[in-house]
Amino acid sequence: MVVAVVVAYNRRDLLTRALDGLAEQARPCDAVVVVDNGSTDGSGERAAAHRLRPDVLTLERNTGGAGGFAAGLAHAVLARGADLVWLMDDDTVPTPTALSALLDARARYAGRPAVLASRAVWHDGRDHPMNTPRPRFGLTAGLRARAAAVGAVPVRSASFVSVLLDATAVRTEGLPEADYFLWNDDFEYTARLLRRRTGLWVADSVVEHLTATFGDSDADPGGRFFFEVRNKLWLLRASSALGPLETLLYGAATLRRWARTLRRASDRATVLAAGRRGLAEGLRGQPQPTSAVLAGLGTVSDEVRAIEKGAGRD
C-alpha cells in the first residue's frame, strides 16, 4: 500500500499540477492525502474536487512544512494503513515513472531501504541545487556496488520534495519535528531515519521542483534565516540524527554555509538580525514535542499522538 502525501499552502495552481502528476503515474498510488496547511486561496477545495479524490486534511492553522508533513505522515500510516509513504511539496510535479522507478529500485535492492529519494530537476531539466542529497560516506565498495546495481546512490539524508518512506521505520522513529516549522525538518528527519538504516537516491525517479527561482535555499533567505540558524542548532544539540563525529563535521560545514549566506545577502542587516534571534533560541532550548505543537487539531492530533507515543517520543 503506497500512500502519497502532499503538503499544500496557498499555491493552488501548483497543487493542481502536483495532483495531475500523481494521477498520471504508471504505477498509481493506492491513496493520496493532501494536507491543507491553513490555506486562504482555496487550495483545499481545489484538492477535494480533483479527479484523484484525495483525503484532504484541513488544518485550522499553518503549521509549516514540518507540521504538515508530520500530520500527513501520521494519517497515511494510521488511517490509510500505508506500507510506504511518498512525501512531496505542492510545488513538486512527479514525472509518470517517478513512483515506479522508486519501487523498482526498492524491489531489486538486496536489503530493505527505509528511504528512497527522487532526482529533483527545475523546469528546464537542470538538477535542482536545493534538493541535492547528502551521500553516505564510509561505506564498503560492496555496499556501494549493491546500490549501483539498482541505479542508486547511498545517501545519509534527503529532501521532502520527493521521498518514499518505509512505514515500519516511521513507527519506530516517530514523526518530523513539527516545531521546526520550516527549514531543516527534512534533513533532521531523514538523517534520523537513516542513522542505522539504508537510504537510496534513485536517478531514474524524476520530479520537477517548480520553485520560482533556480538556486539553493541559502541564496538570500532574508528573515527566514532565523529558522535555518535555530533549527540547525536544535539539530546539532538535541537530535539523535547524527553521531558525534558527524555532529562535529556538520557543525563546521554549517558555519561555512552561514558565512556564505551573509556574503550573498542583499539585505545583510535583516539576515544578521534573523541569525541573532535564531542563535538565541537555538542555544536556549529545544523543540517542543510534535504532539504538543500539533495539539488542538482534532483527529489529526490524535493520530500524531498515537505515532509519537508508539515511538516513545510523546
Buried (B, 14 or more C-beta within 10 A) or exposed (E): EBBBBBBBBBBBEBBBBBBBBBBBBEBBBBBBBBBBBBBEBBBBEBBBEBEBEBBBBBBEEBBBBBBBBBBBBBBBBBBBEBEBBBBBBBBBBBBBBBBBBBBBBBEEBEEEBBBBBBBBBBEEEEBBBBBBBBBBEEBEEEBBEBBEEBBBBBBBBBBBBBBBBBBBBBBBBBBBBBBBBBBBBBBBBBBBBBBEBBBBBBEBBBBBBBBEEBBBBBBBBEEBBBBBBBBBBBBBEBBEBBEEEBBEEBBEEBEEBBEEBBEBBEEEEBBEBBBEBBBBBBEEBBBEBBBBBBEEBEEBBEBBBBBBEBBEBB
